[in-house]
Amino acid sequence: MRILVTGGAGFIGSHYVRSALAGDYAELADADVVVLDKLTYAGNQANLAPVADSPRLRFVEGDICDGPTVDALMAQVDQVVHFAAESHVDRSIVGPGDFVVTNVVGTQTLLDAALRHEVERFVLVSTDEVYGSIEQGSWPEDHPLEPNSPYSASKASGDLLARAYHRTHGLPVVITRCSNNYGPYQFPEKVIPLFVTNLLDGLPVPLYGEGANVRDWLHVDDHCRGIELVRAGGRAGEVYNIGGGTELTNRQLTKLLLEACGAGWDRVEYVADRLGHDLRYSVDITKISTELGYAPKTPFDQGLADTVAWYRANRDWWEPLKHGSS
Ligand SMILES: NC(=O)c1ccc[n+]([C@@H]2O[C@H](COP(=O)([O-])OP(=O)(O)OC[C@H]3O[C@@H](n4cnc5c(N)ncnc54)[C@H](O)[C@@H]3O)[C@@H](O)[C@H]2O)c1
């Protein structure tokens, strides 16, 4: 089997590719993987260094909005796992244009080519942020989409386009909507690696508002196993939530990160809250659990300790990104 992985040089996509090529996913044990990635500020070929010598990996630097490139690659593959996106909410607030281009037009370009070349599977990696914000309880997959940021609105648009290609054309699309991920190789603008790398450098950490916002933290390895279960066994046209990690307020998360890095609250700088900041996300994972046997495996305390240890040990990876990021 040949599989096209878009955004495979980013945080989550590269974890999926490394796992697939390391033999962690039985059904992809012999699969060839083609990565299509534009190498934006968030994309980094160093994320694929552990598998760079694999004869089963081909890396293509290119844009998912580039029709001819996408068409040529789609002709060579059987399945698609689509991770590529502009992914940082704060950036979408100040510059939403790139989010609409990549997350909407790029997704539509891929769907069109997938249809032309009759791919047998198209996995769209969406996000729980498409549901909006929920004070109590958890969203099932049929909850209305009420995205609140330009990021989540652009992801919801791509998500709905994928659904439409299934309904209109019968394209075998499956959609995943996951909660917040953490783990190694996450770009140091997202809260966990930002805080850890700042603390390791003796710098303050910026906490939004009162730190009351609640997120469900899932290790990237659990997310990717969930995606692989959906790719291999999900029903075409269906949406599967992925989550079931650990719910924490940003204040609770900050406390754990300060402890893990041996720092105190004097390092916390309270900053004005993010515009339109969603209070809480929470997905109901009954569907993926009962249909596909999904369950998260990484305990949060272990996953967080391993992640902090990884950033301590891999300054060479994050220092250039941090100093070069705008
Ligand atoms: N990080 C999370 O917590 C989380 C949670 C749920 C869903 N998701 C979704 O998972 C996917 C991956 O997220 P991530 O955190 O790894 O993001 P990331 O920002 O780390 O990586 C995105 C990758 O896509 C590439 N890319 C961006 N625009 C491109 C384009 N036009 N053409 C080709 N490649 C392009 C980048 O170079 C980068 O390698 C995204 O679709 C995101 O919406 C993320």
The ligand as a MOL file (V3000), in Angstrom:
LIG
                    3D

  0  0  0     0  0            999 V3000
M  V30 BEGIN CTAB
M  V30 COUNTS 44 48 0 0 0
M  V30 BEGIN ATOM
M  V30 1 N -1.8330 20.1640 17.9310 0
M  V30 2 C -3.0060 19.7930 18.4220 0
M  V30 3 O -3.2050 19.7890 19.6420 0
M  V30 4 C -4.1160 19.3220 17.4930 0
M  V30 5 C -5.2960 18.8080 18.0550 0
M  V30 6 C -6.3080 18.3450 17.1890 0
M  V30 7 C -6.1220 18.4150 15.8220 0
M  V30 8 N -4.9640 18.9330 15.3150 0 CHG=1
M  V30 9 C -4.8050 18.9490 13.8420 0
M  V30 10 O -3.7460 18.0450 13.5440 0
M  V30 11 C -3.0540 18.4740 12.3690 0
M  V30 12 C -1.5720 18.5780 12.6540 0
M  V30 13 O -1.3680 19.5110 13.7220 0
M  V30 14 P 0.0980 19.8300 14.2630 0
M  V30 15 O -0.0510 20.2860 15.6540 0
M  V30 16 O 1.0090 18.7170 13.9150 0 CHG=-1
M  V30 17 O 0.4500 21.0960 13.3510 0
M  V30 18 P 1.8810 21.7140 12.9620 0
M  V30 19 O 1.6440 23.1650 12.8030 0
M  V30 20 O 2.9270 21.2460 13.9140 0
M  V30 21 O 2.2260 21.0580 11.5480 0
M  V30 22 C 1.5590 21.4170 10.3700 0
M  V30 23 C 2.3640 20.9020 9.1970 0
M  V30 24 O 1.6560 21.2120 7.9940 0
M  V30 25 C 2.5840 21.7880 7.0710 0
M  V30 26 N 1.8350 22.7000 6.1810 0
M  V30 27 C 1.2310 23.8650 6.5460 0
M  V30 28 N 0.6690 24.4310 5.4560 0
M  V30 29 C 0.9160 23.6000 4.4100 0
M  V30 30 C 0.5680 23.6250 3.0340 0
M  V30 31 N -0.1280 24.6490 2.5050 0
M  V30 32 N 0.9640 22.5960 2.2540 0
M  V30 33 C 1.6770 21.5540 2.7670 0
M  V30 34 N 2.0380 21.4860 4.0500 0
M  V30 35 C 1.6490 22.4930 4.8680 0
M  V30 36 C 3.6030 22.5060 7.9180 0
M  V30 37 O 4.8190 22.7230 7.2100 0
M  V30 38 C 3.7560 21.5430 9.0930 0
M  V30 39 O 4.7260 20.5620 8.8180 0
M  V30 40 C -3.6790 19.8070 11.9740 0
M  V30 41 O -4.6070 19.5570 10.9480 0
M  V30 42 C -4.3830 20.2860 13.2420 0
M  V30 43 O -5.4930 21.0900 12.9320 0
M  V30 44 C -3.9710 19.3960 16.1150 0
M  V30 END ATOM
M  V30 BEGIN BOND
M  V30 1 1 1 2
M  V30 2 2 2 3
M  V30 3 1 2 4
M  V30 4 1 4 5
M  V30 5 2 4 44
M  V30 6 2 5 6
M  V30 7 1 6 7
M  V30 8 2 7 8
M  V30 9 1 8 9
M  V30 10 1 8 44
M  V30 11 1 9 10
M  V30 12 1 9 42
M  V30 13 1 10 11
M  V30 14 1 11 12
M  V30 15 1 11 40
M  V30 16 1 12 13
M  V30 17 1 13 14
M  V30 18 2 14 15
M  V30 19 1 14 16
M  V30 20 1 14 17
M  V30 21 1 17 18
M  V30 22 2 18 19
M  V30 23 1 18 20
M  V30 24 1 18 21
M  V30 25 1 21 22
M  V30 26 1 22 23
M  V30 27 1 23 24
M  V30 28 1 23 38
M  V30 29 1 24 25
M  V30 30 1 25 26
M  V30 31 1 25 36
M  V30 32 1 26 27
M  V30 33 1 26 35
M  V30 34 2 27 28
M  V30 35 1 28 29
M  V30 36 1 29 30
M  V30 37 2 29 35
M  V30 38 1 30 31
M  V30 39 2 30 32
M  V30 40 1 32 33
M  V30 41 2 33 34
M  V30 42 1 34 35
M  V30 43 1 36 37
M  V30 44 1 36 38
M  V30 45 1 38 39
M  V30 46 1 40 41
M  V30 47 1 40 42
M  V30 48 1 42 43
M  V30 END BOND
M  V30 END CTAB
M  END
